[in-house]
Amino acid sequence: MRTEYDFGSLTARKNPYVRLLKQPVTIRLDRETVAYFKAMAGQTGLPYQQLINLYLRDCAVRRRQLHVRWGVGHRTRRP
């Protein structure tokens, strides 16, 4: 190994694949959900958007299915 390296001659360039890694989307979430992930972000030090992405990715990888039953006993809250 050399004792010194000259990094001044290197030229930086942006990752050409960075645009393929994430897709921006608009999603509407209720306030309680956002507050939950923001609180978790404060505990973990990760941005809340990243936590939401990690959770959704885990659901997709595990192929979790959402089972919703609309019927007696279910009330919809209205603002």
Residue frames relative to the residue before (quaternion, step in Angstrom):
aa qw qx qy qz dx dy dz
M 1.0000 0.0000 0.0000 0.0000 0.00 0.00 0.00
R 0.4762 -0.6543 0.5076 0.2956 3.49 -1.13 0.66
T 0.4928 -0.6404 0.4929 0.3226 3.52 -1.20 0.43
E 0.7899 0.1187 -0.0664 0.5979 3.58 1.20 -0.51
Y 0.1465 -0.7657 0.6205 0.0849 3.52 -1.16 0.69
D 0.3003 -0.7439 0.5705 0.1758 3.57 -1.08 0.74
F 0.0927 -0.8183 0.5671 0.0139 3.57 -0.24 1.31
G 0.4806 0.6915 -0.4196 0.3388 3.57 1.25 -0.10
S 0.6727 0.5009 -0.3040 0.4520 3.58 1.11 -0.54
L 0.5611 0.5974 -0.3962 0.4139 3.60 1.24 -0.18
T 0.2485 -0.7482 0.5933 0.1623 3.55 -1.12 0.68
A 0.3663 -0.7332 0.5357 0.2034 3.54 -0.88 0.99
R 0.0252 0.7775 -0.6284 -0.0058 3.53 -1.15 0.61
K 0.5488 -0.6318 0.4445 0.3196 3.52 -1.13 0.66
N 0.5669 -0.5806 0.4683 0.3497 3.52 -1.25 0.59
P 0.3506 -0.7683 0.4892 0.2178 3.63 -0.55 1.06
Y 0.6824 0.4955 -0.2800 0.4587 3.59 1.23 -0.35
V 0.4273 0.7369 -0.4532 0.2627 3.59 1.23 -0.16
R 0.6372 0.5316 -0.3349 0.4464 3.63 1.02 -0.65
L 0.6654 0.5052 -0.3034 0.4582 3.59 1.14 -0.52
L 0.5862 0.6299 -0.3632 0.3573 3.58 1.18 -0.40
K 0.8067 0.1060 -0.0255 0.5808 3.59 0.93 -0.85
Q 0.2119 -0.7546 0.6079 0.1268 3.53 -1.15 0.68
P 0.3454 -0.7398 0.5296 0.2300 3.60 -0.64 1.00
V 0.0036 0.7849 -0.6187 0.0337 3.56 -0.98 0.93
T 0.3340 -0.6849 0.5998 0.2441 3.52 -1.29 0.36
I 0.0491 0.7942 -0.6003 0.0803 3.55 -0.77 1.05
R 0.2764 -0.7499 0.5776 0.1664 3.56 -1.02 0.77
L 0.0350 -0.7944 0.6052 -0.0365 3.54 -0.69 1.17
D 0.4999 -0.6401 0.4699 0.3459 3.57 -1.07 0.58
R 0.6728 -0.5510 0.3279 0.3690 3.54 -1.19 0.61
E 0.6287 0.5459 -0.3410 0.4365 3.58 1.01 -0.75
T 0.6449 0.5211 -0.3180 0.4599 3.58 1.02 -0.80
V 0.6640 0.4892 -0.3027 0.4776 3.57 0.90 -0.91
A 0.6429 0.5219 -0.3228 0.4584 3.59 0.96 -0.85
Y 0.6237 0.5436 -0.3311 0.4538 3.59 1.02 -0.80
F 0.7198 0.4333 -0.2577 0.4772 3.59 0.79 -0.98
K 0.6181 0.5239 -0.3549 0.4665 3.60 1.08 -0.57
A 0.6315 0.5115 -0.3312 0.4795 3.60 1.04 -0.73
M 0.6472 0.5025 -0.3111 0.4816 3.57 1.01 -0.82
A 0.6114 0.5473 -0.3445 0.4561 3.58 1.08 -0.71
G 0.6396 0.5262 -0.3226 0.4583 3.57 1.02 -0.76
Q 0.6735 0.4920 -0.2857 0.4719 3.57 1.09 -0.72
T 0.7686 0.3904 -0.1909 0.4695 3.56 0.94 -0.89
G 0.4080 -0.7136 0.4748 0.3145 3.57 1.15 -0.57
L 0.5709 0.5567 -0.3880 0.4621 3.58 1.28 0.23
P 0.5532 -0.5937 0.4485 0.3746 3.62 -1.06 0.56
Y 0.5653 -0.6376 0.3985 0.3392 3.57 -0.99 0.83
Q 0.5964 0.5554 -0.3747 0.4421 3.61 1.08 -0.60
Q 0.6427 0.5163 -0.3184 0.4679 3.58 1.03 -0.77
L 0.6409 0.5184 -0.3280 0.4613 3.60 1.01 -0.74
I 0.6331 0.5119 -0.3285 0.4787 3.58 1.00 -0.79
N 0.6477 0.5138 -0.3147 0.4662 3.59 0.96 -0.86
L 0.6507 0.5144 -0.3206 0.4574 3.61 0.93 -0.85
Y 0.6581 0.5056 -0.3109 0.4632 3.57 0.96 -0.84
L 0.6815 0.4794 -0.2922 0.4693 3.58 0.88 -0.91
R 0.6259 0.5294 -0.3397 0.4611 3.58 1.04 -0.73
D 0.6285 0.5304 -0.3288 0.4642 3.58 1.01 -0.83
C 0.6413 0.5141 -0.3213 0.4703 3.59 0.98 -0.82
A 0.6752 0.4943 -0.2979 0.4593 3.59 0.94 -0.86
V 0.6616 0.5068 -0.3139 0.4548 3.59 0.93 -0.87
R 0.7279 0.4094 -0.2312 0.4991 3.58 0.99 -0.84
R 0.3526 -0.7718 0.4566 0.2674 3.56 1.37 0.01
R 0.1581 0.8052 -0.5482 0.1616 3.55 0.91 0.96
Q 0.2309 -0.7635 0.5923 0.1137 3.52 -1.00 0.87
L 0.3426 -0.7210 0.5664 0.2051 3.55 -0.99 0.83
H 0.1192 -0.7809 0.6116 0.0444 3.56 -0.80 1.05
V 0.0230 -0.8052 0.5904 -0.0503 3.54 -0.43 1.27
R 0.0854 -0.7785 0.6209 0.0348 3.54 -0.89 0.99
W 0.1189 -0.7695 0.6257 0.0466 3.53 -0.61 1.15
G 0.3809 0.7240 -0.5098 0.2661 3.54 -0.66 1.00
V 0.8152 -0.2163 0.1901 0.5024 3.51 -1.26 -0.57
G 0.7855 0.3170 -0.2456 0.4713 3.53 -1.01 0.86
H 0.6416 0.4869 -0.3362 0.4881 3.59 1.21 -0.19
R 0.0626 -0.7897 0.6102 0.0081 3.53 -0.82 1.04
T 0.3093 -0.7285 0.5827 0.1845 3.54 -1.00 0.81
R 0.3331 -0.7330 0.5577 0.2017 3.56 -0.82 0.98
R 0.1563 -0.7761 0.6051 0.0846 3.54 -0.99 0.83
P 0.5130 -0.6649 0.4465 0.3090 3.57 -0.96 0.80
